[in-house]
Amino acid sequence: MNFKNILAALLLSLFSLGVAQAAGSPLHEDFTALIAIADKMLEAAKASDATAFSTAATEASDVAKDQGNKGNSPRLQRISTKIKQAKKAAKSGDFGLATTLTEEAKLEMNKPDIKPTFGGTTEGGGRKGMFGEF
């Protein structure tokens, strides 16, 4: 092969690796407003107040939508899905399920951000991905 072709292939592959590395999830997401609203939702669920729960869930959905407009976050998508499911459960009168779903959303919000490691491995040497550690 020609030296120019080899060099071009090498540069293109390095460029594509750099782009793939940059396409990760957003770092340092701030869920403090959503956590406060989730606390309101839990209080309304304990009091079995469907209207207060519904208004808090609507407020949480609006805040999540505003945060989602700033960047596409998989964590935020999981949280907003749980909030919507909890709102439906509270409207149907199942406050136990609404409480469980809200607590799951709050647990997702409280997960610590994983420090990025460049090269695809964690500090322990194994990979942590969608399918666990291997």
N, CA, C and O atoms as a GROMACS GRO file, in nm:
protein
  536
    1MET      N    1   0.082  -0.119   0.000
    1MET     CA    2   0.000   0.000   0.000
    1MET      C    3   0.087   0.125   0.000
    1MET      O    4   0.204   0.124   0.037
    2ASN      N    5   0.027   0.226  -0.041
    2ASN     CA    6   0.092   0.355  -0.045
    2ASN      C    7   0.103   0.412   0.097
    2ASN      O    8   0.012   0.393   0.178
    3PHE      N    9   0.211   0.480   0.126
    3PHE     CA   10   0.232   0.538   0.259
    3PHE      C   11   0.122   0.638   0.294
    3PHE      O   12   0.080   0.646   0.409
    4LYS      N   13   0.076   0.714   0.194
    4LYS     CA   14  -0.030   0.813   0.219
    4LYS      C   15  -0.160   0.744   0.259
    4LYS      O   16  -0.232   0.793   0.346
    5ASN      N   17  -0.191   0.631   0.196
    5ASN     CA   18  -0.313   0.558   0.230
    5ASN      C   19  -0.307   0.503   0.372
    5ASN      O   20  -0.405   0.509   0.446
    6ILE      N   21  -0.193   0.451   0.410
    6ILE     CA   22  -0.176   0.398   0.546
    6ILE      C   23  -0.189   0.511   0.648
    6ILE      O   24  -0.255   0.495   0.751
    7LEU      N   25  -0.126   0.622   0.620
    7LEU     CA   26  -0.132   0.737   0.710
    7LEU      C   27  -0.275   0.790   0.721
    7LEU      O   28  -0.321   0.824   0.830
    8ALA      N   29  -0.346   0.797   0.610
    8ALA     CA   30  -0.484   0.845   0.611
    8ALA      C   31  -0.573   0.750   0.691
    8ALA      O   32  -0.658   0.795   0.767
    9ALA      N   33  -0.555   0.620   0.674
    9ALA     CA   34  -0.634   0.522   0.750
    9ALA      C   35  -0.606   0.532   0.899
    9ALA      O   36  -0.698   0.523   0.980
   10LEU      N   37  -0.481   0.550   0.935
   10LEU     CA   38  -0.443   0.564   1.075
   10LEU      C   39  -0.504   0.690   1.137
   10LEU      O   40  -0.558   0.685   1.248
   11LEU      N   41  -0.496   0.801   1.067
   11LEU     CA   42  -0.551   0.926   1.118
   11LEU      C   43  -0.703   0.919   1.131
   11LEU      O   44  -0.759   0.969   1.229
   12LEU      N   45  -0.770   0.859   1.034
   12LEU     CA   46  -0.915   0.847   1.041
   12LEU      C   47  -0.958   0.757   1.156
   12LEU      O   48  -1.058   0.785   1.224
   13SER      N   49  -0.885   0.650   1.180
   13SER     CA   50  -0.922   0.561   1.291
   13SER      C   51  -0.899   0.629   1.425
   13SER      O   52  -0.980   0.613   1.516
   14LEU      N   53  -0.792   0.705   1.438
   14LEU     CA   54  -0.768   0.779   1.563
   14LEU      C   55  -0.874   0.886   1.584
   14LEU      O   56  -0.920   0.907   1.697
   15PHE      N   57  -0.914   0.953   1.478
   15PHE     CA   58  -1.019   1.055   1.489
   15PHE      C   59  -1.151   0.993   1.532
   15PHE      O   60  -1.221   1.048   1.617
   16SER      N   61  -1.186   0.878   1.475
   16SER     CA   62  -1.313   0.814   1.510
   16SER      C   63  -1.311   0.764   1.654
   16SER      O   64  -1.415   0.766   1.721
   17LEU      N   65  -1.197   0.720   1.704
   17LEU     CA   66  -1.188   0.680   1.844
   17LEU      C   67  -1.207   0.799   1.937
   17LEU      O   68  -1.271   0.788   2.041
   18GLY      N   69  -1.153   0.912   1.900
   18GLY     CA   70  -1.171   1.033   1.980
   18GLY      C   71  -1.315   1.079   1.984
   18GLY      O   72  -1.363   1.124   2.089
   19VAL      N   73  -1.385   1.068   1.873
   19VAL     CA   74  -1.526   1.107   1.869
   19VAL      C   75  -1.609   1.010   1.952
   19VAL      O   76  -1.700   1.053   2.023
   20ALA      N   77  -1.580   0.882   1.944
   20ALA     CA   78  -1.654   0.783   2.021
   20ALA      C   79  -1.631   0.802   2.170
   20ALA      O   80  -1.724   0.781   2.249
   21GLN      N   81  -1.514   0.841   2.211
   21GLN     CA   82  -1.485   0.864   2.353
   21GLN      C   83  -1.562   0.986   2.404
   21GLN      O   84  -1.605   0.987   2.519
   22ALA      N   85  -1.579   1.087   2.320
   22ALA     CA   86  -1.646   1.209   2.362
   22ALA      C   87  -1.798   1.194   2.366
   22ALA      O   88  -1.866   1.283   2.417
   23ALA      N   89  -1.851   1.086   2.315
   23ALA     CA   90  -1.996   1.070   2.306
   23ALA      C   91  -2.054   1.001   2.428
   23ALA      O   92  -2.153   0.929   2.416
   24GLY      N   93  -1.996   1.019   2.544
   24GLY     CA   94  -2.047   0.958   2.666
   24GLY      C   95  -2.160   1.037   2.727
   24GLY      O   96  -2.211   1.131   2.667
   25SER      N   97  -2.200   0.997   2.847
   25SER     CA   98  -2.308   1.066   2.916
   25SER      C   99  -2.257   1.196   2.978
   25SER      O  100  -2.138   1.209   3.006
   26PRO      N  101  -2.346   1.290   3.001
   26PRO     CA  102  -2.303   1.417   3.060
   26PRO      C  103  -2.248   1.396   3.201
   26PRO      O  104  -2.295   1.311   3.275
   27LEU      N  105  -2.148   1.474   3.235
   27LEU     CA  106  -2.087   1.463   3.367
   27LEU      C  107  -2.146   1.567   3.461
   27LEU      O  108  -2.192   1.673   3.417
   28HIS      N  109  -2.145   1.536   3.587
   28HIS     CA  110  -2.184   1.628   3.693
   28HIS      C  111  -2.326   1.682   3.673
   28HIS      O  112  -2.346   1.803   3.664
   29GLU      N  113  -2.423   1.592   3.666
   29GLU     CA  114  -2.561   1.635   3.654
   29GLU      C  115  -2.611   1.679   3.791
   29GLU      O  116  -2.578   1.618   3.893
   30ASP      N  117  -2.688   1.784   3.794
   30ASP     CA  118  -2.738   1.839   3.919
   30ASP      C  119  -2.886   1.804   3.932
   30ASP      O  120  -2.970   1.854   3.857
   31PHE      N  121  -2.918   1.719   4.030
   31PHE     CA  122  -3.055   1.676   4.052
   31PHE      C  123  -3.113   1.732   4.181
   31PHE      O  124  -3.209   1.676   4.234
   32THR      N  125  -3.058   1.841   4.235
   32THR     CA  126  -3.104   1.891   4.365
   32THR      C  127  -3.250   1.936   4.359
   32THR      O  128  -3.324   1.911   4.454
   33ALA      N  129  -3.291   2.002   4.251
   33ALA     CA  130  -3.431   2.045   4.240
   33ALA      C  131  -3.524   1.924   4.231
   33ALA      O  132  -3.630   1.923   4.292
   34LEU      N  133  -3.483   1.823   4.155
   34LEU     CA  134  -3.566   1.703   4.142
   34LEU      C  135  -3.573   1.625   4.273
   34LEU      O  136  -3.676   1.565   4.303
   35ILE      N  137  -3.466   1.623   4.349
   35ILE     CA  138  -3.466   1.552   4.478
   35ILE      C  139  -3.563   1.620   4.574
   35ILE      O  140  -3.637   1.552   4.646
   36ALA      N  141  -3.565   1.753   4.576
   36ALA     CA  142  -3.658   1.826   4.663
   36ALA      C  143  -3.803   1.798   4.623
   36ALA      O  144  -3.889   1.782   4.708
   37ILE      N  145  -3.829   1.794   4.493
   37ILE     CA  146  -3.964   1.766   4.446
   37ILE      C  147  -4.002   1.621   4.476
   37ILE      O  148  -4.117   1.592   4.508
   38ALA      N  149  -3.906   1.530   4.465
   38ALA     CA  150  -3.932   1.389   4.498
   38ALA      C  151  -3.968   1.374   4.645
   38ALA      O  152  -4.052   1.291   4.680
   39ASP      N  153  -3.906   1.454   4.731
   39ASP     CA  154  -3.943   1.453   4.873
   39ASP      C  155  -4.088   1.499   4.892
   39ASP      O  156  -4.161   1.443   4.974
   40LYS      N  157  -4.129   1.601   4.817
   40LYS     CA  158  -4.269   1.646   4.822
   40LYS      C  159  -4.363   1.534   4.776
   40LYS      O  160  -4.469   1.513   4.833
   41MET      N  161  -4.320   1.464   4.671
   41MET     CA  162  -4.402   1.355   4.619
   41MET      C  163  -4.417   1.244   4.722
   41MET      O  164  -4.525   1.187   4.738
   42LEU      N  165  -4.309   1.212   4.793
   42LEU     CA  166  -4.315   1.108   4.896
   42LEU      C  167  -4.405   1.150   5.012
   42LEU      O  168  -4.480   1.067   5.064
   43GLU      N  169  -4.398   1.277   5.052
   43GLU     CA  170  -4.486   1.325   5.158
   43GLU      C  171  -4.633   1.317   5.116
   43GLU      O  172  -4.718   1.278   5.196
   44ALA      N  173  -4.662   1.354   4.992
   44ALA     CA  174  -4.800   1.346   4.942
   44ALA      C  175  -4.847   1.202   4.932
   44ALA      O  176  -4.964   1.173   4.956
   45ALA      N  177  -4.756   1.111   4.897
   45ALA     CA  178  -4.794   0.970   4.889
   45ALA      C  179  -4.822   0.913   5.028
   45ALA      O  180  -4.913   0.832   5.045
   46LYS      N  181  -4.742   0.954   5.127
   46LYS     CA  182  -4.767   0.907   5.264
   46LYS      C  183  -4.899   0.960   5.317
   46LYS      O  184  -4.966   0.893   5.396
   47ALA      N  185  -4.938   1.081   5.274
   47ALA     CA  186  -5.065   1.139   5.317
   47ALA      C  187  -5.181   1.092   5.228
   47ALA      O  188  -5.296   1.129   5.253
   48SER      N  189  -5.152   1.013   5.127
   48SER     CA  190  -5.251   0.963   5.030
   48SER      C  191  -5.328   1.078   4.963
   48SER      O  192  -5.449   1.070   4.943
   49ASP      N  193  -5.256   1.183   4.930
   49ASP     CA  194  -5.314   1.300   4.865
   49ASP      C  195  -5.280   1.295   4.716
   49ASP      O  196  -5.168   1.327   4.675
   50ALA      N  197  -5.377   1.254   4.635
   50ALA     CA  198  -5.353   1.235   4.492
   50ALA      C  199  -5.329   1.368   4.420
   50ALA      O  200  -5.247   1.374   4.329
   51THR      N  201  -5.399   1.473   4.460
   51THR     CA  202  -5.382   1.601   4.390
   51THR      C  203  -5.246   1.662   4.418
   51THR      O  204  -5.182   1.714   4.327
   52ALA      N  205  -5.201   1.657   4.544
   52ALA     CA  206  -5.068   1.711   4.577
   52ALA      C  207  -4.959   1.630   4.508
   52ALA      O  208  -4.860   1.685   4.460
   53PHE      N  209  -4.978   1.498   4.504
   53PHE     CA  210  -4.880   1.412   4.437
   53PHE      C  211  -4.876   1.444   4.288
   53PHE      O  212  -4.769   1.453   4.229
   54SER      N  213  -4.993   1.462   4.228
   54SER     CA  214  -5.001   1.490   4.085
   54SER      C  215  -4.936   1.624   4.050
   54SER      O  216  -4.864   1.635   3.951
   55THR      N  217  -4.960   1.727   4.132
   55THR     CA  218  -4.899   1.858   4.104
   55THR      C  219  -4.748   1.852   4.122
   55THR      O  220  -4.674   1.913   4.044
   56ALA      N  221  -4.701   1.780   4.225
   56ALA     CA  222  -4.557   1.767   4.245
   56ALA      C  223  -4.494   1.687   4.131
   56ALA      O  224  -4.384   1.720   4.085
   57ALA      N  225  -4.563   1.583   4.085
   57ALA     CA  226  -4.510   1.502   3.975
   57ALA      C  227  -4.507   1.582   3.845
   57ALA      O  228  -4.414   1.568   3.765
   58THR      N  229  -4.607   1.666   3.824
   58THR     CA  230  -4.607   1.753   3.706
   58THR      C  231  -4.492   1.852   3.712
   58THR      O  232  -4.425   1.878   3.611
   59GLU      N  233  -4.469   1.907   3.831
   59GLU     CA  234  -4.357   1.999   3.849
   59GLU      C  235  -4.224   1.928   3.823
   59GLU      O  236  -4.134   1.984   3.760
   60ALA      N  237  -4.212   1.804   3.873
   60ALA     CA  238  -4.089   1.727   3.852
   60ALA      C  239  -4.069   1.696   3.704
   60ALA      O  240  -3.957   1.700   3.654
   61SER      N  241  -4.177   1.665   3.634
   61SER     CA  242  -4.166   1.638   3.490
   61SER      C  243  -4.121   1.762   3.414
   61SER      O  244  -4.042   1.753   3.320
   62ASP      N  245  -4.172   1.879   3.455
   62ASP     CA  246  -4.130   2.003   3.390
   62ASP      C  247  -3.982   2.033   3.414
   62ASP      O  248  -3.911   2.074   3.323
   63VAL      N  249  -3.937   2.011   3.538
   63VAL     CA  250  -3.795   2.034   3.570
   63VAL      C  251  -3.708   1.936   3.492
   63VAL      O  252  -3.603   1.974   3.440
   64ALA      N  253  -3.751   1.810   3.486
   64ALA     CA  254  -3.674   1.709   3.412
   64ALA      C  255  -3.670   1.743   3.263
   64ALA      O  256  -3.569   1.722   3.196
   65LYS      N  257  -3.781   1.794   3.212
   65LYS     CA  258  -3.785   1.832   3.070
   65LYS      C  259  -3.689   1.948   3.043
   65LYS      O  260  -3.618   1.949   2.942
   66ASP      N  261  -3.686   2.046   3.134
   66ASP     CA  262  -3.593   2.158   3.118
   66ASP      C  263  -3.448   2.112   3.124
   66ASP      O  264  -3.365   2.158   3.046
   67GLN      N  265  -3.418   2.021   3.216
   67GLN     CA  266  -3.282   1.968   3.224
   67GLN      C  267  -3.249   1.884   3.103
   67GLN      O  268  -3.135   1.883   3.057
   68GLY      N  269  -3.348   1.813   3.050
   68GLY     CA  270  -3.327   1.730   2.932
   68GLY      C  271  -3.298   1.811   2.808
   68GLY      O  272  -3.231   1.763   2.716
   69ASN      N  273  -3.346   1.936   2.804
   69ASN     CA  274  -3.319   2.022   2.690
   69ASN      C  275  -3.173   2.067   2.687
   69ASN      O  276  -3.122   2.106   2.582
   70LYS      N  277  -3.106   2.062   2.802
   70LYS     CA  278  -2.965   2.104   2.808
   70LYS      C  279  -2.871   1.994   2.759
   70LYS      O  280  -2.760   2.023   2.716
   71GLY      N  281  -2.915   1.870   2.764
   71GLY     CA  282  -2.832   1.759   2.719
   71GLY      C  283  -2.910   1.630   2.729
   71GLY      O  284  -3.001   1.618   2.810
   72ASN      N  285  -2.875   1.535   2.648
   72ASN     CA  286  -2.944   1.408   2.647
   72ASN      C  287  -2.881   1.315   2.750
   72ASN      O  288  -2.768   1.270   2.731
   73SER      N  289  -2.953   1.288   2.857
   73SER     CA  290  -2.898   1.210   2.966
   73SER      C  291  -2.978   1.081   2.986
   73SER      O  292  -3.100   1.087   3.005
   74PRO      N  293  -2.914   0.966   2.981
   74PRO     CA  294  -2.984   0.841   3.007
   74PRO      C  295  -3.040   0.834   3.149
   74PRO      O  296  -3.149   0.780   3.170
   75ARG      N  297  -2.966   0.887   3.246
   75ARG     CA  298  -3.016   0.887   3.384
   75ARG      C  299  -3.142   0.970   3.397
   75ARG      O  300  -3.237   0.930   3.465
   76LEU      N  301  -3.144   1.084   3.333
   76LEU     CA  302  -3.261   1.171   3.340
   76LEU      C  303  -3.382   1.106   3.273
   76LEU      O  304  -3.495   1.124   3.317
   77GLN      N  305  -3.359   1.031   3.167
   77GLN     CA  306  -3.468   0.959   3.102
   77GLN      C  307  -3.526   0.852   3.194
   77GLN      O  308  -3.647   0.835   3.200
   78ARG      N  309  -3.439   0.780   3.266
   78ARG     CA  310  -3.488   0.678   3.359
   78ARG      C  311  -3.566   0.743   3.473
   78ARG      O  312  -3.669   0.691   3.516
   79ILE      N  313  -3.517   0.857   3.521
   79ILE     CA  314  -3.584   0.927   3.631
   79ILE      C  315  -3.722   0.976   3.587
   79ILE      O  316  -3.820   0.957   3.659
   80SER      N  317  -3.729   1.040   3.472
   80SER     CA  318  -3.858   1.095   3.427
   80SER      C  319  -3.958   0.984   3.398
   80SER      O  320  -4.078   1.004   3.418
   81THR      N  321  -3.912   0.869   3.351
   81THR     CA  322  -4.002   0.756   3.329
   81THR      C  323  -4.060   0.708   3.461
   81THR      O  324  -4.180   0.680   3.470
   82LYS      N  325  -3.976   0.697   3.564
   82LYS     CA  326  -4.025   0.655   3.696
   82LYS      C  327  -4.125   0.756   3.752
   82LYS      O  328  -4.224   0.717   3.814
   83ILE      N  329  -4.099   0.884   3.732
   83ILE     CA  330  -4.190   0.987   3.783
   83ILE      C  331  -4.326   0.978   3.713
   83ILE      O  332  -4.430   0.990   3.778
   84LYS      N  333  -4.325   0.957   3.582
   84LYS     CA  334  -4.451   0.945   3.509
   84LYS      C  335  -4.529   0.821   3.552
   84LYS      O  336  -4.651   0.826   3.567
   85GLN      N  337  -4.458   0.709   3.574
   85GLN     CA  338  -4.525   0.588   3.621
   85GLN      C  339  -4.582   0.608   3.761
   85GLN      O  340  -4.691   0.559   3.791
   86ALA      N  341  -4.509   0.679   3.846
   86ALA     CA  342  -4.557   0.706   3.982
   86ALA      C  343  -4.681   0.795   3.979
   86ALA      O  344  -4.773   0.777   4.058
   87LYS      N  345  -4.683   0.891   3.888
   87LYS     CA  346  -4.800   0.980   3.876
   87LYS      C  347  -4.923   0.901   3.835
   87LYS      O  348  -5.031   0.923   3.888
   88LYS      N  349  -4.907   0.809   3.740
   88LYS     CA  350  -5.019   0.725   3.698
   88LYS      C  351  -5.067   0.636   3.812
   88LYS      O  352  -5.187   0.616   3.830
   89ALA      N  353  -4.972   0.582   3.889
   89ALA     CA  354  -5.009   0.496   4.001
   89ALA      C  355  -5.084   0.574   4.108
   89ALA      O  356  -5.180   0.524   4.166
   90ALA      N  357  -5.041   0.697   4.134
   90ALA     CA  358  -5.109   0.779   4.236
   90ALA      C  359  -5.248   0.819   4.189
   90ALA      O  360  -5.341   0.825   4.269
   91LYS      N  361  -5.263   0.847   4.061
   91LYS     CA  362  -5.396   0.882   4.009
   91LYS      C  363  -5.492   0.765   4.020
   91LYS      O  364  -5.612   0.784   4.040
   92SER      N  365  -5.439   0.643   4.005
   92SER     CA  366  -5.526   0.526   4.018
   92SER      C  367  -5.548   0.486   4.163
   92SER      O  368  -5.628   0.396   4.191
   93GLY      N  369  -5.477   0.551   4.256
   93GLY     CA  370  -5.498   0.524   4.398
   93GLY      C  371  -5.398   0.427   4.460
   93GLY      O  372  -5.410   0.395   4.578
   94ASP      N  373  -5.302   0.380   4.383
   94ASP     CA  374  -5.202   0.286   4.434
   94ASP      C  375  -5.081   0.364   4.486
   94ASP      O  376  -4.982   0.380   4.416
   95PHE      N  377  -5.092   0.412   4.611
   95PHE     CA  378  -4.986   0.495   4.667
   95PHE      C  379  -4.864   0.413   4.708
   95PHE      O  380  -4.754   0.468   4.718
   96GLY      N  381  -4.881   0.284   4.731
   96GLY     CA  382  -4.765   0.199   4.760
   96GLY      C  383  -4.672   0.190   4.640
   96GLY      O  384  -4.550   0.204   4.653
   97LEU      N  385  -4.731   0.168   4.523
   97LEU     CA  386  -4.651   0.163   4.400
   97LEU      C  387  -4.592   0.301   4.368
   97LEU      O  388  -4.478   0.311   4.324
   98ALA      N  389  -4.671   0.406   4.391
   98ALA     CA  390  -4.621   0.542   4.366
   98ALA      C  391  -4.502   0.573   4.455
   98ALA      O  392  -4.405   0.634   4.411
   99THR      N  393  -4.509   0.530   4.582
   99THR     CA  394  -4.397   0.551   4.674
   99THR      C  395  -4.275   0.474   4.629
   99THR      O  396  -4.164   0.527   4.631
  100THR      N  397  -4.294   0.349   4.590
  100THR     CA  398  -4.183   0.265   4.545
  100THR      C  399  -4.115   0.326   4.421
  100THR      O  400  -3.992   0.333   4.415
  101LEU      N  401  -4.194   0.368   4.324
  101LEU     CA  402  -4.138   0.425   4.202
  101LEU      C  403  -4.066   0.558   4.229
  101LEU      O  404  -3.962   0.586   4.170
  102THR      N  405  -4.122   0.638   4.319
  102THR     CA  406  -4.057   0.765   4.353
  102THR      C  407  -3.926   0.741   4.425
  102THR      O  408  -3.827   0.811   4.401
  103GLU      N  409  -3.923   0.641   4.514
  103GLU     CA  410  -3.798   0.608   4.584
  103GLU      C  411  -3.694   0.555   4.486
  103GLU      O  412  -3.575   0.583   4.502
  104GLU      N  413  -3.737   0.477   4.386
  104GLU     CA  414  -3.643   0.428   4.285
  104GLU      C  415  -3.586   0.545   4.204
  104GLU      O  416  -3.467   0.547   4.172
  105ALA      N  417  -3.672   0.642   4.170
  105ALA     CA  418  -3.624   0.760   4.097
  105ALA      C  419  -3.526   0.839   4.182
  105ALA      O  420  -3.424   0.888   4.132
  106LYS      N  421  -3.558   0.852   4.311
  106LYS     CA  422  -3.469   0.926   4.401
  106LYS      C  423  -3.336   0.853   4.418
  106LYS      O  424  -3.230   0.916   4.427
  107LEU      N  425  -3.341   0.721   4.422
  107LEU     CA  426  -3.218   0.642   4.430
  107LEU      C  427  -3.131   0.662   4.306
  107LEU      O  428  -3.009   0.672   4.316
  108GLU      N  429  -3.195   0.670   4.191
  108GLU     CA  430  -3.122   0.696   4.065
  108GLU      C  431  -3.059   0.835   4.067
  108GLU      O  432  -2.949   0.855   4.017
  109MET      N  433  -3.131   0.932   4.126
  109MET     CA  434  -3.077   1.068   4.134
  109MET      C  435  -2.957   1.076   4.228
  109MET      O  436  -2.865   1.155   4.206
  110ASN      N  437  -2.958   0.994   4.332
  110ASN     CA  438  -2.852   1.000   4.433
  110ASN      C  439  -2.730   0.916   4.397
  110ASN      O  440  -2.631   0.917   4.471
  111LYS      N  441  -2.734   0.845   4.285
  111LYS     CA  442  -2.617   0.768   4.244
  111LYS      C  443  -2.501   0.861   4.216
  111LYS      O  444  -2.518   0.965   4.153
  112PRO      N  445  -2.382   0.825   4.263
  112PRO     CA  446  -2.268   0.913   4.236
  112PRO      C  447  -2.226   0.905   4.090
  112PRO      O  448  -2.242   0.802   4.024
  113ASP      N  449  -2.173   1.015   4.042
  113ASP     CA  450  -2.120   1.017   3.906
  113ASP      C  451  -1.994   0.932   3.902
  113ASP      O  452  -1.908   0.941   3.990
  114ILE      N  453  -1.983   0.849   3.800
  114ILE     CA  454  -1.866   0.764   3.784
  114ILE      C  455  -1.757   0.845   3.716
  114ILE      O  456  -1.778   0.904   3.610
  115LYS      N  457  -1.642   0.848   3.778
  115LYS     CA  458  -1.530   0.922   3.722
  115LYS      C  459  -1.486   0.857   3.591
  115LYS      O  460  -1.463   0.736   3.587
  116PRO      N  461  -1.476   0.934   3.483
  116PRO     CA  462  -1.437   0.873   3.356
  116PRO      C  463  -1.292   0.828   3.359
  116PRO      O  464  -1.204   0.896   3.412
  117THR      N  465  -1.270   0.714   3.299
  117THR     CA  466  -1.133   0.666   3.283
  117THR      C  467  -1.110   0.649   3.134
  117THR      O  468  -1.189   0.584   3.065
  118PHE      N  469  -1.007   0.707   3.086
  118PHE     CA  470  -0.981   0.703   2.944
  118PHE      C  471  -0.904   0.576   2.911
  118PHE      O  472  -0.806   0.542   2.977
  119GLY      N  473  -0.951   0.508   2.811
  119GLY     CA  474  -0.892   0.381   2.773
  119GLY      C  475  -0.991   0.267   2.793
  119GLY      O  476  -0.963   0.154   2.754
  120GLY      N  477  -1.106   0.295   2.855
  120GLY     CA  478  -1.212   0.196   2.865
  120GLY      C  479  -1.203   0.104   2.984
  120GLY      O  480  -1.280   0.008   2.990
  121THR      N  481  -1.114   0.126   3.079
  121THR     CA  482  -1.108   0.039   3.195
  121THR      C  483  -1.132   0.120   3.321
  121THR      O  484  -1.116   0.242   3.322
  122THR      N  485  -1.170   0.051   3.426
  122THR     CA  486  -1.188   0.116   3.555
  122THR      C  487  -1.059   0.108   3.633
  122THR      O  488  -0.961   0.049   3.587
  123GLU      N  489  -1.057   0.168   3.752
  123GLU     CA  490  -0.935   0.168   3.831
  123GLU      C  491  -0.897   0.027   3.875
  123GLU      O  492  -0.779  -0.002   3.895
  124GLY      N  493  -0.997  -0.061   3.891
  124GLY     CA  494  -0.969  -0.198   3.933
  124GLY      C  495  -0.917  -0.285   3.822
  124GLY      O  496  -0.872  -0.397   3.847
  125GLY      N  497  -0.921  -0.236   3.700
  125GLY     CA  498  -0.866  -0.312   3.588
  125GLY      C  499  -0.972  -0.378   3.503
  125GLY      O  500  -0.945  -0.410   3.387
  126GLY      N  501  -1.093  -0.399   3.555
  126GLY     CA  502  -1.199  -0.461   3.478
  126GLY      C  503  -1.284  -0.356   3.410
  126GLY      O  504  -1.276  -0.238   3.443
  127ARG      N  505  -1.365  -0.399   3.315
  127ARG     CA  506  -1.453  -0.305   3.247
  127ARG      C  507  -1.587  -0.306   3.317
  127ARG      O  508  -1.637  -0.412   3.355
  128LYS      N  509  -1.646  -0.191   3.333
  128LYS     CA  510  -1.783  -0.183   3.383
  128LYS      C  511  -1.866  -0.130   3.268
  128LYS      O  512  -1.845  -0.019   3.220
  129GLY      N  513  -1.960  -0.208   3.227
  129GLY     CA  514  -2.042  -0.166   3.116
  129GLY      C  515  -2.186  -0.203   3.139
  129GLY      O  516  -2.229  -0.224   3.253
  130MET      N  517  -2.259  -0.211   3.032
  130MET     CA  518  -2.400  -0.241   3.039
  130MET      C  519  -2.425  -0.379   3.099
  130MET      O  520  -2.526  -0.400   3.166
  131PHE      N  521  -2.337  -0.472   3.076
  131PHE     CA  522  -2.358  -0.610   3.116
  131PHE      C  523  -2.279  -0.648   3.240
  131PHE      O  524  -2.257  -0.766   3.265
  132GLY      N  525  -2.236  -0.552   3.318
  132GLY     CA  526  -2.166  -0.580   3.442
  132GLY      C  527  -2.016  -0.573   3.423
  132GLY      O  528  -1.964  -0.517   3.327
  133GLU      N  529  -1.948  -0.632   3.520
  133GLU     CA  530  -1.802  -0.623   3.523
  133GLU      C  531  -1.743  -0.751   3.465
  133GLU      O  532  -1.786  -0.861   3.500
  134PHE      N  533  -1.646  -0.737   3.379
  134PHE     CA  534  -1.578  -0.853   3.323
  134PHE      C  535  -1.439  -0.819   3.282
  134PHE      O  536  -1.366  -0.905   3.233
   0.00000   0.00000   0.00000
